[in-house]
Amino acid sequence: MHDHSHKAAPGLENELTSVLENEGIPLAHVLEDPDENGTIVLTNGVTLLTDAEGAVIVTALAHDGYRAMSGTAVEEAICHRTRQTLQRLGYPTAPHSASYNTLRVTARPSLN
């Protein structure tokens, strides 16, 4: 029997989606852009994705449909607010690689 204790809890992505929405952190609305093999961000917010280890990658995205505003500062602000919210609720968060707009959440709050 393998020990999967290093993996995050199943359903964490759905749980975090609800938690963030309840805390007023919007989910980004994103369109796939088939021509450029990328995405078009329609509204500011976060996207959530479960990685191979079962951790949830939370990425802050800023509206880039018109590229009128610099997305970096907006994304940093959303990411900062998201990190503060998750930490206040007890979720362990870590930066994901060196990205300024991405967090990695590995587990639910411990109940001690």
Biotite code that builds the C-alpha atoms (Angstrom):
import biotite.structure as struc

atoms = struc.array([
    struc.Atom([0.000, 0.000, 0.000], chain_id="A", res_id=1, res_name="MET", atom_name="CA", element="C"),
    struc.Atom([1.460, 3.325, -1.045], chain_id="A", res_id=2, res_name="HIS", atom_name="CA", element="C"),
    struc.Atom([1.455, 6.315, 1.267], chain_id="A", res_id=3, res_name="ASP", atom_name="CA", element="C"),
    struc.Atom([-0.343, 9.173, -0.430], chain_id="A", res_id=4, res_name="HIS", atom_name="CA", element="C"),
    struc.Atom([-0.216, 11.499, 2.555], chain_id="A", res_id=5, res_name="SER", atom_name="CA", element="C"),
    struc.Atom([1.922, 13.951, 0.574], chain_id="A", res_id=6, res_name="HIS", atom_name="CA", element="C"),
    struc.Atom([-0.956, 14.434, -1.826], chain_id="A", res_id=7, res_name="LYS", atom_name="CA", element="C"),
    struc.Atom([-3.499, 17.124, -1.163], chain_id="A", res_id=8, res_name="ALA", atom_name="CA", element="C"),
    struc.Atom([-7.016, 16.239, -0.154], chain_id="A", res_id=9, res_name="ALA", atom_name="CA", element="C"),
    struc.Atom([-9.339, 15.271, -3.009], chain_id="A", res_id=10, res_name="PRO", atom_name="CA", element="C"),
    struc.Atom([-11.910, 17.901, -3.832], chain_id="A", res_id=11, res_name="GLY", atom_name="CA", element="C"),
    struc.Atom([-9.607, 20.692, -2.702], chain_id="A", res_id=12, res_name="LEU", atom_name="CA", element="C"),
    struc.Atom([-10.020, 22.580, -5.982], chain_id="A", res_id=13, res_name="GLU", atom_name="CA", element="C"),
    struc.Atom([-13.828, 22.660, -5.688], chain_id="A", res_id=14, res_name="ASN", atom_name="CA", element="C"),
    struc.Atom([-13.585, 23.611, -2.030], chain_id="A", res_id=15, res_name="GLU", atom_name="CA", element="C"),
    struc.Atom([-11.185, 26.475, -2.731], chain_id="A", res_id=16, res_name="LEU", atom_name="CA", element="C"),
    struc.Atom([-13.368, 27.694, -5.590], chain_id="A", res_id=17, res_name="THR", atom_name="CA", element="C"),
    struc.Atom([-16.302, 28.003, -3.162], chain_id="A", res_id=18, res_name="SER", atom_name="CA", element="C"),
    struc.Atom([-14.164, 29.511, -0.403], chain_id="A", res_id=19, res_name="VAL", atom_name="CA", element="C"),
    struc.Atom([-12.711, 32.202, -2.667], chain_id="A", res_id=20, res_name="LEU", atom_name="CA", element="C"),
    struc.Atom([-16.105, 33.073, -4.156], chain_id="A", res_id=21, res_name="GLU", atom_name="CA", element="C"),
    struc.Atom([-17.563, 33.339, -0.644], chain_id="A", res_id=22, res_name="ASN", atom_name="CA", element="C"),
    struc.Atom([-14.702, 35.660, 0.313], chain_id="A", res_id=23, res_name="GLU", atom_name="CA", element="C"),
    struc.Atom([-15.405, 37.908, -2.659], chain_id="A", res_id=24, res_name="GLY", atom_name="CA", element="C"),
    struc.Atom([-12.419, 36.886, -4.765], chain_id="A", res_id=25, res_name="ILE", atom_name="CA", element="C"),
    struc.Atom([-13.749, 36.493, -8.292], chain_id="A", res_id=26, res_name="PRO", atom_name="CA", element="C"),
    struc.Atom([-12.968, 33.675, -10.663], chain_id="A", res_id=27, res_name="LEU", atom_name="CA", element="C"),
    struc.Atom([-11.420, 34.897, -13.894], chain_id="A", res_id=28, res_name="ALA", atom_name="CA", element="C"),
    struc.Atom([-13.457, 34.355, -17.024], chain_id="A", res_id=29, res_name="HIS", atom_name="CA", element="C"),
    struc.Atom([-11.107, 33.028, -19.675], chain_id="A", res_id=30, res_name="VAL", atom_name="CA", element="C"),
    struc.Atom([-11.622, 32.167, -23.352], chain_id="A", res_id=31, res_name="LEU", atom_name="CA", element="C"),
    struc.Atom([-9.340, 29.813, -25.203], chain_id="A", res_id=32, res_name="GLU", atom_name="CA", element="C"),
    struc.Atom([-7.830, 31.581, -28.204], chain_id="A", res_id=33, res_name="ASP", atom_name="CA", element="C"),
    struc.Atom([-7.427, 28.911, -30.881], chain_id="A", res_id=34, res_name="PRO", atom_name="CA", element="C"),
    struc.Atom([-5.446, 31.171, -33.233], chain_id="A", res_id=35, res_name="ASP", atom_name="CA", element="C"),
    struc.Atom([-2.700, 32.051, -30.783], chain_id="A", res_id=36, res_name="GLU", atom_name="CA", element="C"),
    struc.Atom([-2.811, 28.856, -28.700], chain_id="A", res_id=37, res_name="ASN", atom_name="CA", element="C"),
    struc.Atom([-3.325, 30.972, -25.629], chain_id="A", res_id=38, res_name="GLY", atom_name="CA", element="C"),
    struc.Atom([-6.118, 32.424, -23.589], chain_id="A", res_id=39, res_name="THR", atom_name="CA", element="C"),
    struc.Atom([-7.975, 35.708, -23.523], chain_id="A", res_id=40, res_name="ILE", atom_name="CA", element="C"),
    struc.Atom([-8.830, 36.946, -20.041], chain_id="A", res_id=41, res_name="VAL", atom_name="CA", element="C"),
    struc.Atom([-12.249, 38.598, -19.984], chain_id="A", res_id=42, res_name="LEU", atom_name="CA", element="C"),
    struc.Atom([-12.519, 39.492, -16.301], chain_id="A", res_id=43, res_name="THR", atom_name="CA", element="C"),
    struc.Atom([-10.032, 39.890, -13.467], chain_id="A", res_id=44, res_name="ASN", atom_name="CA", element="C"),
    struc.Atom([-9.850, 37.048, -10.968], chain_id="A", res_id=45, res_name="GLY", atom_name="CA", element="C"),
    struc.Atom([-8.259, 33.709, -10.246], chain_id="A", res_id=46, res_name="VAL", atom_name="CA", element="C"),
    struc.Atom([-8.155, 30.360, -11.998], chain_id="A", res_id=47, res_name="THR", atom_name="CA", element="C"),
    struc.Atom([-7.657, 27.067, -10.160], chain_id="A", res_id=48, res_name="LEU", atom_name="CA", element="C"),
    struc.Atom([-5.974, 23.947, -11.467], chain_id="A", res_id=49, res_name="LEU", atom_name="CA", element="C"),
    struc.Atom([-5.003, 20.736, -9.677], chain_id="A", res_id=50, res_name="THR", atom_name="CA", element="C"),
    struc.Atom([-1.441, 19.650, -10.445], chain_id="A", res_id=51, res_name="ASP", atom_name="CA", element="C"),
    struc.Atom([0.070, 16.168, -10.587], chain_id="A", res_id=52, res_name="ALA", atom_name="CA", element="C"),
    struc.Atom([0.758, 16.122, -6.838], chain_id="A", res_id=53, res_name="GLU", atom_name="CA", element="C"),
    struc.Atom([-2.832, 17.034, -6.058], chain_id="A", res_id=54, res_name="GLY", atom_name="CA", element="C"),
    struc.Atom([-1.984, 20.569, -4.992], chain_id="A", res_id=55, res_name="ALA", atom_name="CA", element="C"),
    struc.Atom([-4.146, 23.375, -6.313], chain_id="A", res_id=56, res_name="VAL", atom_name="CA", element="C"),
    struc.Atom([-2.428, 26.046, -8.384], chain_id="A", res_id=57, res_name="ILE", atom_name="CA", element="C"),
    struc.Atom([-4.239, 29.377, -7.972], chain_id="A", res_id=58, res_name="VAL", atom_name="CA", element="C"),
    struc.Atom([-3.311, 31.897, -10.659], chain_id="A", res_id=59, res_name="THR", atom_name="CA", element="C"),
    struc.Atom([-4.358, 35.550, -10.565], chain_id="A", res_id=60, res_name="ALA", atom_name="CA", element="C"),
    struc.Atom([-5.212, 36.915, -14.007], chain_id="A", res_id=61, res_name="LEU", atom_name="CA", element="C"),
    struc.Atom([-5.977, 40.454, -15.112], chain_id="A", res_id=62, res_name="ALA", atom_name="CA", element="C"),
    struc.Atom([-8.267, 41.413, -17.963], chain_id="A", res_id=63, res_name="HIS", atom_name="CA", element="C"),
    struc.Atom([-6.180, 41.579, -21.134], chain_id="A", res_id=64, res_name="ASP", atom_name="CA", element="C"),
    struc.Atom([-8.864, 41.874, -23.782], chain_id="A", res_id=65, res_name="GLY", atom_name="CA", element="C"),
    struc.Atom([-7.688, 45.362, -24.685], chain_id="A", res_id=66, res_name="TYR", atom_name="CA", element="C"),
    struc.Atom([-4.289, 45.427, -22.978], chain_id="A", res_id=67, res_name="ARG", atom_name="CA", element="C"),
    struc.Atom([-4.991, 49.013, -22.015], chain_id="A", res_id=68, res_name="ALA", atom_name="CA", element="C"),
    struc.Atom([-3.835, 48.498, -18.471], chain_id="A", res_id=69, res_name="MET", atom_name="CA", element="C"),
    struc.Atom([-0.750, 46.762, -17.185], chain_id="A", res_id=70, res_name="SER", atom_name="CA", element="C"),
    struc.Atom([-1.910, 43.423, -15.892], chain_id="A", res_id=71, res_name="GLY", atom_name="CA", element="C"),
    struc.Atom([1.086, 42.818, -13.656], chain_id="A", res_id=72, res_name="THR", atom_name="CA", element="C"),
    struc.Atom([0.128, 45.154, -10.809], chain_id="A", res_id=73, res_name="ALA", atom_name="CA", element="C"),
    struc.Atom([-3.490, 44.003, -10.922], chain_id="A", res_id=74, res_name="VAL", atom_name="CA", element="C"),
    struc.Atom([-2.458, 40.341, -10.882], chain_id="A", res_id=75, res_name="GLU", atom_name="CA", element="C"),
    struc.Atom([-0.071, 40.957, -7.977], chain_id="A", res_id=76, res_name="GLU", atom_name="CA", element="C"),
    struc.Atom([-2.865, 42.668, -6.038], chain_id="A", res_id=77, res_name="ALA", atom_name="CA", element="C"),
    struc.Atom([-5.326, 39.836, -6.665], chain_id="A", res_id=78, res_name="ILE", atom_name="CA", element="C"),
    struc.Atom([-2.689, 37.266, -5.735], chain_id="A", res_id=79, res_name="CYS", atom_name="CA", element="C"),
    struc.Atom([-1.809, 39.159, -2.537], chain_id="A", res_id=80, res_name="HIS", atom_name="CA", element="C"),
    struc.Atom([-5.465, 39.393, -1.516], chain_id="A", res_id=81, res_name="ARG", atom_name="CA", element="C"),
    struc.Atom([-5.991, 35.714, -2.289], chain_id="A", res_id=82, res_name="THR", atom_name="CA", element="C"),
    struc.Atom([-2.935, 34.711, -0.241], chain_id="A", res_id=83, res_name="ARG", atom_name="CA", element="C"),
    struc.Atom([-4.082, 36.834, 2.721], chain_id="A", res_id=84, res_name="GLN", atom_name="CA", element="C"),
    struc.Atom([-7.569, 35.336, 2.546], chain_id="A", res_id=85, res_name="THR", atom_name="CA", element="C"),
    struc.Atom([-6.333, 31.739, 2.379], chain_id="A", res_id=86, res_name="LEU", atom_name="CA", element="C"),
    struc.Atom([-3.831, 32.271, 5.192], chain_id="A", res_id=87, res_name="GLN", atom_name="CA", element="C"),
    struc.Atom([-6.496, 33.864, 7.373], chain_id="A", res_id=88, res_name="ARG", atom_name="CA", element="C"),
    struc.Atom([-8.669, 30.792, 6.764], chain_id="A", res_id=89, res_name="LEU", atom_name="CA", element="C"),
    struc.Atom([-5.769, 28.480, 7.605], chain_id="A", res_id=90, res_name="GLY", atom_name="CA", element="C"),
    struc.Atom([-4.891, 27.088, 4.174], chain_id="A", res_id=91, res_name="TYR", atom_name="CA", element="C"),
    struc.Atom([-1.158, 26.501, 3.726], chain_id="A", res_id=92, res_name="PRO", atom_name="CA", element="C"),
    struc.Atom([0.000, 28.473, 0.686], chain_id="A", res_id=93, res_name="THR", atom_name="CA", element="C"),
    struc.Atom([3.342, 28.704, -1.032], chain_id="A", res_id=94, res_name="ALA", atom_name="CA", element="C"),
    struc.Atom([4.493, 30.671, -4.048], chain_id="A", res_id=95, res_name="PRO", atom_name="CA", element="C"),
    struc.Atom([4.417, 28.499, -7.162], chain_id="A", res_id=96, res_name="HIS", atom_name="CA", element="C"),
    struc.Atom([7.899, 28.654, -8.697], chain_id="A", res_id=97, res_name="SER", atom_name="CA", element="C"),
    struc.Atom([8.992, 32.275, -8.952], chain_id="A", res_id=98, res_name="ALA", atom_name="CA", element="C"),
    struc.Atom([5.753, 33.517, -10.407], chain_id="A", res_id=99, res_name="SER", atom_name="CA", element="C"),
    struc.Atom([4.425, 36.768, -8.982], chain_id="A", res_id=100, res_name="TYR", atom_name="CA", element="C"),
    struc.Atom([0.780, 35.838, -9.635], chain_id="A", res_id=101, res_name="ASN", atom_name="CA", element="C"),
    struc.Atom([0.557, 32.165, -8.680], chain_id="A", res_id=102, res_name="THR", atom_name="CA", element="C"),
    struc.Atom([0.036, 30.342, -5.377], chain_id="A", res_id=103, res_name="LEU", atom_name="CA", element="C"),
    struc.Atom([0.163, 26.641, -4.571], chain_id="A", res_id=104, res_name="ARG", atom_name="CA", element="C"),
    struc.Atom([-2.253, 25.301, -1.953], chain_id="A", res_id=105, res_name="VAL", atom_name="CA", element="C"),
    struc.Atom([-1.355, 21.844, -0.679], chain_id="A", res_id=106, res_name="THR", atom_name="CA", element="C"),
    struc.Atom([-3.853, 21.026, 2.044], chain_id="A", res_id=107, res_name="ALA", atom_name="CA", element="C"),
    struc.Atom([-6.931, 21.964, 3.990], chain_id="A", res_id=108, res_name="ARG", atom_name="CA", element="C"),
    struc.Atom([-6.613, 23.902, 7.241], chain_id="A", res_id=109, res_name="PRO", atom_name="CA", element="C"),
    struc.Atom([-5.414, 21.784, 10.134], chain_id="A", res_id=110, res_name="SER", atom_name="CA", element="C"),
    struc.Atom([-7.952, 21.608, 12.907], chain_id="A", res_id=111, res_name="LEU", atom_name="CA", element="C"),
    struc.Atom([-5.763, 22.160, 15.950], chain_id="A", res_id=112, res_name="ASN", atom_name="CA", element="C"),
])
